[in-house]
Amino acid sequence: MKSLRARFIPANGIVHDDPDLPLPAHIFVTYVWFWHIVTILIYLAYAVGTIWQQRAALDWRVAVVTALLAAQMGVYLRLYVFARRWPLPLWQHAIYFGGGLVAWLIQSHLFEHFFGLIFMMVGQSFGLLTPLPAIVTVVTILLLTMLQSADWRIQNLDPGLAAANGGIGLLTIGTYLLLYYTMRTSSERGRLIAELEAARRELEHSRDQAIELAKLRERERIARDMHDYLGHTLAALSVQLEAMQRLYRVDPQRADAQIDAMKTQVRESMAALRRTIAGLRTPGLGDRSLHQALLEHCVAVSQRSGMNVNCHIDPAIDCIPPVLAETLWMVAQEALTNVEKHAHATSTEVAATVSPQEVRLCIRDNGVGLPADAFERPGHYGLRGIRERVEGVGGILSVTSHGHHSWAMTIEAALPLIAQERKAC
């Protein structure tokens, strides 16, 4: 913690807000310079005042106190006003405060009105030193003032005056410690807030990167699907057309059969292309909440297919970040489409749960399940696509086939959820 005692902003420095400062940086600079100017004015006032009082008979005493004041002010300017680094080592503080006490003893011995200069040093010790050196300096000042009032004889000390000075000293030190630790707590809180803000910005940046990564992976998936399926099909059709040209001359019937096979391939390719385009055009959530969209989609699938679709959605799912909501929405649509078209199921369950660490979407059905190599087989581009979407936001997609159990297949997506990213609901 760098408080007023342990922080310095040079006059020619660039001012930035710092959570370690007890005040905003621009206010703190003004505050520091105010006390610099006050200190210099006090030194000048004592010098000018002494010369004015003794103007009728200027002697060596005036020269001594003036030289000491000039030395004190010069050391203060060098160490504190024009400091090149902060905090200063303890020995440099000792030069100023130790030399200042010696100078004060000489000045107050030569001229009584210099006694008040010691109170400035008390304030400076609280403003420039850390607690232990500050307390040692203040206790030393109190002892010196009491000894000076007793003509440097302990037996001449007035017990009442000593007790009063001790009480004032304890009250002053206690107030200082209270202010010190209050500022320290405030600065620590400011530092924590700044760290949280930096973490929030980093999370937002990571989320944006995750979105861009998901887009890139989606483009790669589409390119791979087009190459693996449509590209290979078109290449095969080209070869078959060349073969048919030769086959028609010798066996027209086999050529007709080959044409029928080619028609089937073309229809399958067109169906794959439509699925790819449909995936690109799948409507997002829009203005709907994810909770509402999932419920409506379950009802629509049930009415369209005749399946019994049970939907259990945690309302807290509307508090997750938009990128996660869109991902789960795509998973739900693709999974229910697969169940509707391929599973031959009579019952489906959709469940979504939210915990502080993650959000889970589980879709299971009592259909025929999936073969072990479903993700590698041609035609299952949708499953590969949603897996890449889920992994693109740091999640895990698991697809489990249970054979002849009550639930033949389970698709579950688990996405990490950071508490700071949750929206206010």
MIFILUM-867837 format. One record per residue (C-alpha): x, y, z; residue number from 1. Coordinates in nm, 3 decimals. Each point is the difference from the previous one (the first is absolute). Layout:
+---------+---------+---------+------+
|      xx |      yy |      zz | voke |
+---------+---------+---------+------+
|       X |       Y |       Z |  NUM |
...
+---------+---------+---------+------+
//
This chain:
+---------+---------+---------+------+
|      xx |      yy |      zz | voke |
+---------+---------+---------+------+
|   0.000 |   0.000 |   0.000 |    1 |
|   0.144 |   0.336 |  -0.102 |    2 |
|  -0.175 |   0.279 |   0.191 |    3 |
|   0.090 |   0.365 |   0.047 |    4 |
|   0.300 |  -0.118 |   0.198 |    5 |
|   0.125 |  -0.236 |  -0.266 |    6 |
|  -0.104 |   0.144 |  -0.334 |    7 |
|   0.132 |   0.292 |  -0.200 |    8 |
|  -0.099 |   0.131 |  -0.338 |    9 |
|   0.272 |   0.219 |  -0.159 |   10 |
|  -0.099 |   0.340 |  -0.125 |   11 |
|   0.101 |  -0.092 |  -0.355 |   12 |
|  -0.146 |  -0.354 |   0.014 |   13 |
|  -0.297 |  -0.133 |  -0.195 |   14 |
|  -0.298 |  -0.032 |   0.229 |   15 |
|  -0.197 |  -0.324 |  -0.014 |   16 |
|  -0.273 |  -0.118 |   0.236 |   17 |
|   0.151 |  -0.253 |   0.238 |   18 |
|  -0.209 |  -0.218 |   0.234 |   19 |
|   0.282 |   0.015 |   0.256 |   20 |
|  -0.050 |   0.375 |   0.046 |   21 |
|  -0.241 |   0.119 |   0.272 |   22 |
|  -0.146 |   0.254 |  -0.247 |   23 |
|  -0.045 |   0.023 |  -0.377 |   24 |
|   0.339 |   0.079 |  -0.152 |   25 |
|  -0.078 |   0.355 |  -0.118 |   26 |
|  -0.135 |   0.091 |   0.346 |   27 |
|   0.289 |  -0.171 |   0.174 |   28 |
|   0.258 |   0.197 |  -0.199 |   29 |
|  -0.172 |   0.326 |   0.096 |   30 |
|  -0.012 |  -0.111 |   0.364 |   31 |
|   0.372 |  -0.084 |   0.007 |   32 |
|   0.100 |   0.325 |  -0.165 |   33 |
|  -0.216 |   0.198 |   0.241 |   34 |
|   0.198 |  -0.134 |   0.296 |   35 |
|   0.331 |   0.052 |  -0.181 |   36 |
|  -0.087 |   0.366 |  -0.047 |   37 |
|  -0.119 |   0.034 |   0.362 |   38 |
|   0.328 |  -0.149 |   0.128 |   39 |
|   0.215 |   0.234 |  -0.214 |   40 |
|  -0.207 |   0.301 |   0.106 |   41 |
|   0.046 |  -0.091 |   0.369 |   42 |
|   0.376 |  -0.017 |  -0.041 |   43 |
|   0.001 |   0.334 |  -0.185 |   44 |
|  -0.232 |   0.157 |   0.258 |   45 |
|   0.229 |  -0.096 |   0.287 |   46 |
|   0.305 |   0.132 |  -0.186 |   47 |
|  -0.163 |   0.331 |  -0.101 |   48 |
|  -0.168 |   0.041 |   0.339 |   49 |
|   0.325 |  -0.050 |   0.189 |   50 |
|   0.188 |   0.247 |  -0.222 |   51 |
|  -0.283 |   0.255 |   0.036 |   52 |
|  -0.011 |  -0.032 |   0.380 |   53 |
|   0.376 |   0.037 |   0.029 |   54 |
|   0.038 |   0.260 |  -0.274 |   55 |
|   0.129 |   0.256 |   0.248 |   56 |
|   0.286 |  -0.223 |   0.113 |   57 |
|   0.079 |  -0.276 |  -0.246 |   58 |
|   0.261 |  -0.228 |   0.157 |   59 |
|   0.150 |  -0.347 |  -0.031 |   60 |
|  -0.313 |  -0.162 |   0.152 |   61 |
|  -0.213 |   0.122 |  -0.291 |   62 |
|   0.258 |  -0.131 |  -0.245 |   63 |
|   0.006 |  -0.341 |   0.170 |   64 |
|  -0.377 |  -0.054 |   0.010 |   65 |
|  -0.039 |   0.131 |  -0.354 |   66 |
|   0.269 |  -0.238 |  -0.127 |   67 |
|  -0.162 |  -0.290 |   0.184 |   68 |
|  -0.341 |   0.086 |  -0.149 |   69 |
|   0.154 |   0.020 |  -0.347 |   70 |
|   0.167 |  -0.341 |   0.053 |   71 |
|  -0.325 |  -0.156 |   0.124 |   72 |
|  -0.194 |   0.137 |  -0.294 |   73 |
|   0.269 |  -0.114 |  -0.246 |   74 |
|   0.000 |  -0.355 |   0.138 |   75 |
|  -0.381 |  -0.008 |  -0.010 |   76 |
|  -0.005 |   0.116 |  -0.364 |   77 |
|   0.263 |  -0.254 |  -0.102 |   78 |
|  -0.145 |  -0.300 |   0.183 |   79 |
|  -0.375 |   0.056 |  -0.028 |   80 |
|  -0.091 |   0.257 |  -0.265 |   81 |
|   0.247 |  -0.108 |  -0.266 |   82 |
|   0.033 |  -0.366 |   0.097 |   83 |
|   0.073 |  -0.231 |  -0.292 |   84 |
|  -0.139 |  -0.310 |   0.169 |   85 |
|  -0.231 |  -0.086 |   0.283 |   86 |
|  -0.004 |  -0.128 |   0.269 |   87 |
|   0.331 |   0.134 |   0.126 |   88 |
|   0.238 |  -0.221 |   0.196 |   89 |
|  -0.022 |   0.050 |   0.376 |   90 |
|   0.345 |   0.158 |   0.024 |   91 |
|  -0.107 |   0.291 |  -0.219 |   92 |
|  -0.301 |   0.065 |   0.223 |   93 |
|   0.239 |  -0.014 |   0.295 |   94 |
|   0.214 |   0.275 |  -0.158 |   95 |
|  -0.297 |   0.236 |  -0.026 |   96 |
|  -0.171 |  -0.071 |   0.332 |   97 |
|   0.317 |  -0.056 |   0.203 |   98 |
|   0.160 |   0.312 |  -0.141 |   99 |
|  -0.327 |   0.189 |   0.046 |  100 |
|  -0.014 |  -0.088 |   0.371 |  101 |
|   0.359 |   0.113 |   0.052 |  102 |
|  -0.071 |   0.323 |  -0.190 |  103 |
|  -0.316 |   0.057 |   0.205 |  104 |
|   0.188 |  -0.041 |   0.329 |  105 |
|   0.250 |   0.264 |  -0.109 |  106 |
|  -0.264 |   0.236 |  -0.142 |  107 |
|  -0.232 |  -0.022 |   0.300 |  108 |
|   0.297 |   0.056 |   0.233 |  109 |
|   0.098 |   0.316 |  -0.186 |  110 |
|  -0.358 |   0.131 |  -0.058 |  111 |
|  -0.302 |  -0.115 |   0.201 |  112 |
|  -0.247 |   0.048 |  -0.284 |  113 |
|   0.160 |  -0.297 |  -0.184 |  114 |
|  -0.166 |  -0.235 |   0.249 |  115 |
|  -0.312 |  -0.014 |  -0.220 |  116 |
|   0.202 |  -0.138 |  -0.293 |  117 |
|   0.000 |  -0.340 |   0.168 |  118 |
|  -0.373 |  -0.046 |  -0.069 |  119 |
|   0.069 |   0.012 |  -0.373 |  120 |
|   0.244 |  -0.287 |   0.042 |  121 |
|  -0.266 |  -0.202 |   0.184 |  122 |
|  -0.235 |   0.042 |  -0.295 |  123 |
|   0.276 |  -0.084 |  -0.247 |  124 |
|   0.090 |  -0.320 |   0.184 |  125 |
|  -0.362 |  -0.117 |  -0.028 |  126 |
|  -0.017 |   0.099 |  -0.365 |  127 |
|   0.334 |  -0.130 |  -0.125 |  128 |
|   0.093 |  -0.298 |   0.219 |  129 |
|  -0.143 |  -0.345 |   0.052 |  130 |
|  -0.158 |  -0.071 |   0.343 |  131 |
|   0.301 |  -0.124 |   0.200 |  132 |
|   0.248 |   0.276 |  -0.102 |  133 |
|  -0.278 |   0.259 |   0.036 |  134 |
|  -0.084 |  -0.112 |   0.355 |  135 |
|   0.369 |  -0.006 |   0.098 |  136 |
|   0.045 |   0.354 |  -0.138 |  137 |
|  -0.309 |   0.138 |   0.178 |  138 |
|   0.096 |  -0.160 |   0.334 |  139 |
|   0.351 |   0.146 |  -0.036 |  140 |
|  -0.148 |   0.346 |  -0.069 |  141 |
|  -0.226 |  -0.023 |   0.308 |  142 |
|   0.292 |  -0.101 |   0.224 |  143 |
|   0.218 |   0.282 |  -0.136 |  144 |
|  -0.270 |   0.263 |   0.052 |  145 |
|  -0.060 |  -0.116 |   0.359 |  146 |
|   0.373 |  -0.003 |   0.077 |  147 |
|   0.043 |   0.344 |  -0.153 |  148 |
|  -0.285 |   0.138 |   0.214 |  149 |
|   0.179 |  -0.145 |   0.306 |  150 |
|   0.334 |   0.161 |  -0.096 |  151 |
|   0.131 |  -0.348 |  -0.094 |  152 |
|  -0.028 |  -0.124 |   0.358 |  153 |
|  -0.219 |  -0.303 |   0.060 |  154 |
|  -0.056 |   0.092 |   0.364 |  155 |
|  -0.159 |   0.328 |  -0.112 |  156 |
|  -0.270 |  -0.175 |  -0.204 |  157 |
|  -0.354 |   0.090 |   0.104 |  158 |
|  -0.192 |  -0.333 |   0.041 |  159 |
|  -0.327 |   0.164 |  -0.102 |  160 |
|   0.151 |   0.151 |  -0.312 |  161 |
|   0.172 |  -0.329 |  -0.083 |  162 |
|  -0.328 |  -0.189 |   0.038 |  163 |
|  -0.181 |   0.255 |  -0.216 |  164 |
|   0.266 |  -0.021 |  -0.269 |  165 |
|  -0.009 |  -0.378 |   0.016 |  166 |
|  -0.378 |  -0.003 |  -0.038 |  167 |
|   0.014 |   0.240 |  -0.293 |  168 |
|   0.271 |  -0.214 |  -0.159 |  169 |
|  -0.201 |  -0.322 |   0.042 |  170 |
|  -0.312 |   0.167 |  -0.142 |  171 |
|   0.198 |   0.135 |  -0.296 |  172 |
|   0.165 |  -0.334 |  -0.073 |  173 |
|  -0.330 |  -0.187 |   0.036 |  174 |
|  -0.172 |   0.238 |  -0.242 |  175 |
|   0.287 |  -0.038 |  -0.244 |  176 |
|  -0.015 |  -0.380 |   0.014 |  177 |
|  -0.377 |   0.006 |  -0.051 |  178 |
|   0.035 |   0.220 |  -0.308 |  179 |
|   0.293 |  -0.203 |  -0.128 |  180 |
|  -0.179 |  -0.334 |   0.013 |  181 |
|  -0.322 |   0.154 |  -0.130 |  182 |
|   0.188 |   0.126 |  -0.306 |  183 |
|   0.176 |  -0.333 |  -0.029 |  184 |
|  -0.333 |  -0.187 |   0.000 |  185 |
|  -0.142 |   0.245 |  -0.253 |  186 |
|   0.301 |  -0.040 |  -0.229 |  187 |
|  -0.015 |  -0.379 |   0.031 |  188 |
|  -0.365 |   0.006 |  -0.094 |  189 |
|   0.078 |   0.224 |  -0.296 |  190 |
|   0.274 |  -0.238 |  -0.113 |  191 |
|  -0.237 |  -0.297 |   0.020 |  192 |
|  -0.264 |   0.188 |  -0.198 |  193 |
|   0.258 |   0.086 |  -0.264 |  194 |
|   0.108 |  -0.366 |  -0.020 |  195 |
|  -0.363 |  -0.111 |  -0.037 |  196 |
|  -0.053 |   0.255 |  -0.276 |  197 |
|   0.312 |  -0.120 |  -0.179 |  198 |
|  -0.119 |  -0.361 |   0.036 |  199 |
|  -0.340 |   0.098 |  -0.141 |  200 |
|   0.163 |   0.163 |  -0.302 |  201 |
|   0.218 |  -0.306 |  -0.051 |  202 |
|  -0.306 |  -0.226 |   0.017 |  203 |
|  -0.179 |   0.214 |  -0.257 |  204 |
|   0.306 |  -0.021 |  -0.225 |  205 |
|   0.016 |  -0.379 |   0.046 |  206 |
|  -0.370 |  -0.030 |  -0.078 |  207 |
|   0.044 |   0.202 |  -0.319 |  208 |
|   0.292 |  -0.222 |  -0.097 |  209 |
|  -0.213 |  -0.308 |   0.069 |  210 |
|  -0.273 |   0.134 |  -0.227 |  211 |
|   0.248 |   0.065 |  -0.279 |  212 |
|   0.154 |  -0.344 |   0.049 |  213 |
|  -0.344 |  -0.159 |  -0.018 |  214 |
|  -0.067 |   0.184 |  -0.326 |  215 |
|   0.330 |  -0.117 |  -0.148 |  216 |
|  -0.067 |  -0.359 |   0.103 |  217 |
|  -0.347 |   0.018 |  -0.149 |  218 |
|   0.147 |   0.118 |  -0.331 |  219 |
|   0.255 |  -0.279 |   0.011 |  220 |
|  -0.275 |  -0.253 |   0.071 |  221 |
|  -0.210 |   0.122 |  -0.292 |  222 |
|   0.302 |  -0.007 |  -0.233 |  223 |
|   0.091 |  -0.350 |   0.115 |  224 |
|  -0.356 |  -0.128 |  -0.040 |  225 |
|  -0.028 |   0.150 |  -0.347 |  226 |
|   0.332 |  -0.156 |  -0.099 |  227 |
|  -0.054 |  -0.340 |   0.164 |  228 |
|  -0.352 |  -0.057 |  -0.125 |  229 |
|  -0.093 |   0.225 |  -0.290 |  230 |
|   0.351 |   0.007 |  -0.142 |  231 |
|   0.038 |  -0.376 |   0.004 |  232 |
|  -0.352 |  -0.050 |  -0.140 |  233 |
|   0.062 |   0.238 |  -0.288 |  234 |
|   0.330 |  -0.166 |  -0.077 |  235 |
|  -0.169 |  -0.342 |  -0.002 |  236 |
|  -0.278 |   0.131 |  -0.225 |  237 |
|   0.256 |   0.134 |  -0.244 |  238 |
|   0.170 |  -0.340 |  -0.023 |  239 |
|  -0.333 |  -0.179 |  -0.036 |  240 |
|  -0.112 |   0.232 |  -0.282 |  241 |
|   0.315 |  -0.078 |  -0.195 |  242 |
|  -0.059 |  -0.372 |   0.054 |  243 |
|  -0.362 |   0.031 |  -0.112 |  244 |
|   0.102 |   0.155 |  -0.329 |  245 |
|   0.186 |  -0.320 |  -0.082 |  246 |
|  -0.258 |  -0.230 |   0.164 |  247 |
|  -0.295 |   0.124 |  -0.208 |  248 |
|   0.158 |  -0.137 |  -0.316 |  249 |
|   0.031 |  -0.354 |   0.133 |  250 |
|  -0.263 |  -0.036 |   0.280 |  251 |
|  -0.280 |   0.262 |   0.006 |  252 |
|  -0.186 |  -0.177 |   0.285 |  253 |
|   0.300 |   0.018 |   0.235 |  254 |
|   0.042 |   0.363 |  -0.099 |  255 |
|  -0.363 |   0.072 |   0.099 |  256 |
|   0.057 |  -0.170 |   0.337 |  257 |
|   0.311 |   0.208 |   0.047 |  258 |
|  -0.200 |   0.315 |  -0.074 |  259 |
|  -0.249 |  -0.096 |   0.274 |  260 |
|   0.288 |  -0.045 |   0.245 |  261 |
|   0.138 |   0.337 |  -0.099 |  262 |
|  -0.340 |   0.160 |   0.057 |  263 |
|  -0.001 |  -0.143 |   0.352 |  264 |
|   0.347 |   0.142 |   0.064 |  265 |
|  -0.107 |   0.340 |  -0.129 |  266 |
|  -0.309 |  -0.001 |   0.225 |  267 |
|   0.212 |  -0.095 |   0.302 |  268 |
|   0.246 |   0.277 |  -0.082 |  269 |
|  -0.279 |   0.252 |  -0.033 |  270 |
|  -0.143 |  -0.113 |   0.335 |  271 |
|   0.343 |   0.044 |   0.162 |  272 |
|   0.033 |   0.343 |  -0.156 |  273 |
|  -0.345 |   0.098 |   0.129 |  274 |
|   0.097 |  -0.114 |   0.349 |  275 |
|   0.315 |   0.209 |  -0.012 |  276 |
|  -0.191 |   0.306 |  -0.120 |  277 |
|  -0.270 |  -0.061 |   0.261 |  278 |
|   0.267 |  -0.007 |   0.268 |  279 |
|   0.129 |   0.335 |  -0.120 |  280 |
|  -0.350 |   0.147 |  -0.009 |  281 |
|  -0.116 |  -0.144 |   0.332 |  282 |
|  -0.174 |   0.287 |   0.174 |  283 |
|   0.164 |   0.124 |   0.317 |  284 |
|  -0.173 |   0.087 |   0.323 |  285 |
|  -0.080 |   0.353 |  -0.113 |  286 |
|  -0.199 |   0.178 |   0.270 |  287 |
|  -0.104 |  -0.324 |   0.166 |  288 |
|   0.153 |  -0.134 |   0.319 |  289 |
|   0.171 |  -0.340 |  -0.021 |  290 |
|  -0.249 |  -0.139 |   0.253 |  291 |
|  -0.294 |   0.109 |  -0.215 |  292 |
|   0.160 |  -0.118 |  -0.326 |  293 |
|   0.074 |  -0.349 |   0.137 |  294 |
|  -0.353 |  -0.044 |   0.136 |  295 |
|  -0.156 |   0.114 |  -0.327 |  296 |
|   0.229 |  -0.225 |  -0.204 |  297 |
|  -0.081 |  -0.305 |   0.214 |  298 |
|  -0.373 |   0.065 |  -0.048 |  299 |
|   0.046 |   0.042 |  -0.377 |  300 |
|   0.200 |  -0.325 |  -0.031 |  301 |
|  -0.258 |  -0.188 |   0.205 |  302 |
|  -0.291 |   0.127 |  -0.210 |  303 |
|   0.181 |  -0.063 |  -0.328 |  304 |
|   0.133 |  -0.349 |   0.074 |  305 |
|  -0.251 |  -0.137 |   0.248 |  306 |
|   0.280 |  -0.077 |   0.249 |  307 |
|  -0.042 |   0.057 |   0.371 |  308 |
|   0.252 |   0.279 |   0.069 |  309 |
|   0.059 |   0.082 |   0.366 |  310 |
|   0.175 |   0.334 |   0.052 |  311 |
|   0.160 |   0.103 |   0.331 |  312 |
|   0.183 |   0.333 |  -0.033 |  313 |
|   0.159 |   0.189 |   0.290 |  314 |
|  -0.123 |   0.364 |  -0.020 |  315 |
|   0.352 |   0.113 |   0.098 |  316 |
|   0.110 |  -0.100 |  -0.351 |  317 |
|  -0.109 |   0.346 |  -0.116 |  318 |
|   0.288 |   0.147 |   0.205 |  319 |
|   0.283 |  -0.166 |  -0.195 |  320 |
|   0.210 |   0.198 |  -0.254 |  321 |
|  -0.150 |   0.037 |  -0.351 |  322 |
|   0.276 |  -0.205 |  -0.169 |  323 |
|  -0.078 |  -0.298 |   0.225 |  324 |
|  -0.374 |   0.043 |  -0.050 |  325 |
|   0.040 |  -0.008 |  -0.378 |  326 |
|   0.219 |  -0.310 |   0.024 |  327 |
|  -0.252 |  -0.189 |   0.213 |  328 |
|  -0.281 |   0.108 |  -0.232 |  329 |
|   0.186 |  -0.148 |  -0.299 |  330 |
|   0.070 |  -0.322 |   0.194 |  331 |
|  -0.366 |  -0.037 |   0.094 |  332 |
|  -0.122 |   0.055 |  -0.357 |  333 |
|   0.246 |  -0.243 |  -0.156 |  334 |
|  -0.051 |  -0.269 |   0.265 |  335 |
|  -0.380 |   0.012 |  -0.020 |  336 |
|   0.016 |   0.000 |  -0.381 |  337 |
|   0.210 |  -0.319 |   0.010 |  338 |
|  -0.243 |  -0.161 |   0.245 |  339 |
|  -0.297 |   0.097 |  -0.214 |  340 |
|   0.146 |  -0.123 |  -0.329 |  341 |
|   0.216 |  -0.299 |   0.091 |  342 |
|  -0.065 |  -0.132 |   0.351 |  343 |
|  -0.353 |  -0.146 |  -0.048 |  344 |
|  -0.061 |   0.101 |   0.361 |  345 |
|  -0.331 |   0.030 |   0.183 |  346 |
|   0.130 |   0.198 |   0.298 |  347 |
|   0.261 |   0.273 |   0.037 |  348 |
|   0.120 |   0.196 |   0.302 |  349 |
|   0.165 |   0.343 |  -0.011 |  350 |
|   0.156 |   0.130 |   0.324 |  351 |
|   0.211 |   0.310 |   0.064 |  352 |
|   0.164 |   0.082 |   0.334 |  353 |
|   0.215 |   0.292 |   0.114 |  354 |
|   0.260 |  -0.006 |   0.279 |  355 |
|   0.257 |   0.261 |   0.104 |  356 |
|   0.267 |  -0.185 |  -0.201 |  357 |
|  -0.181 |  -0.118 |  -0.314 |  358 |
|  -0.321 |  -0.034 |  -0.200 |  359 |
|  -0.111 |  -0.342 |  -0.126 |  360 |
|  -0.245 |  -0.098 |  -0.272 |  361 |
|  -0.099 |  -0.368 |  -0.016 |  362 |
|  -0.219 |  -0.151 |  -0.278 |  363 |
|  -0.080 |  -0.372 |   0.005 |  364 |
|  -0.243 |  -0.226 |  -0.182 |  365 |
|  -0.122 |  -0.360 |  -0.004 |  366 |
|   0.068 |  -0.057 |  -0.370 |  367 |
|   0.245 |  -0.224 |  -0.179 |  368 |
|   0.316 |   0.182 |   0.108 |  369 |
|   0.307 |   0.077 |  -0.209 |  370 |
|   0.271 |  -0.222 |  -0.143 |  371 |
|   0.344 |   0.025 |   0.157 |  372 |
|   0.147 |   0.175 |  -0.304 |  373 |
|  -0.283 |   0.253 |  -0.037 |  374 |
|   0.233 |   0.301 |   0.004 |  375 |
|   0.215 |  -0.144 |  -0.278 |  376 |
|  -0.280 |  -0.120 |  -0.227 |  377 |
|  -0.105 |   0.213 |  -0.298 |  378 |
|  -0.327 |   0.178 |   0.068 |  379 |
|   0.054 |   0.078 |   0.370 |  380 |
|   0.136 |   0.349 |  -0.059 |  381 |
|  -0.242 |   0.153 |   0.249 |  382 |
|   0.143 |  -0.195 |   0.293 |  383 |
|   0.355 |   0.095 |  -0.094 |  384 |
|  -0.110 |   0.360 |  -0.037 |  385 |
|  -0.157 |   0.031 |   0.345 |  386 |
|   0.302 |  -0.171 |   0.157 |  387 |
|   0.225 |   0.262 |  -0.159 |  388 |
|  -0.234 |   0.278 |   0.113 |  389 |
|   0.007 |  -0.127 |   0.358 |  390 |
|   0.377 |  -0.046 |   0.005 |  391 |
|   0.038 |   0.346 |  -0.154 |  392 |
|  -0.133 |   0.159 |   0.322 |  393 |
|   0.204 |  -0.229 |   0.227 |  394 |
|  -0.273 |  -0.257 |   0.061 |  395 |
|  -0.030 |  -0.377 |  -0.032 |  396 |
|  -0.255 |  -0.190 |  -0.208 |  397 |
|  -0.060 |  -0.365 |   0.084 |  398 |
|  -0.212 |  -0.237 |  -0.208 |  399 |
|  -0.083 |  -0.335 |   0.163 |  400 |
|  -0.192 |  -0.291 |  -0.148 |  401 |
|  -0.154 |  -0.232 |   0.260 |  402 |
|  -0.118 |  -0.281 |  -0.223 |  403 |
|  -0.331 |  -0.145 |   0.116 |  404 |
|  -0.030 |   0.196 |   0.325 |  405 |
|  -0.297 |   0.228 |   0.067 |  406 |
|   0.201 |   0.290 |  -0.142 |  407 |
|   0.171 |  -0.113 |  -0.318 |  408 |
|   0.207 |   0.312 |  -0.060 |  409 |
|   0.111 |   0.301 |   0.205 |  410 |
|   0.152 |   0.322 |  -0.133 |  411 |
|   0.138 |   0.227 |   0.273 |  412 |
|   0.174 |   0.337 |  -0.036 |  413 |
|   0.187 |   0.148 |   0.299 |  414 |
|   0.119 |   0.360 |  -0.037 |  415 |
|   0.220 |   0.176 |   0.258 |  416 |
|  -0.172 |   0.290 |   0.169 |  417 |
|   0.194 |   0.281 |   0.167 |  418 |
|  -0.204 |   0.178 |   0.267 |  419 |
|   0.115 |   0.350 |  -0.105 |  420 |
|  -0.138 |  -0.060 |  -0.351 |  421 |
|  -0.354 |  -0.077 |   0.116 |  422 |
|  -0.253 |   0.262 |  -0.095 |  423 |
|  -0.225 |   0.167 |   0.253 |  424 |
|  -0.341 |  -0.172 |  -0.004 |  425 |
+---------+---------+---------+------+
//
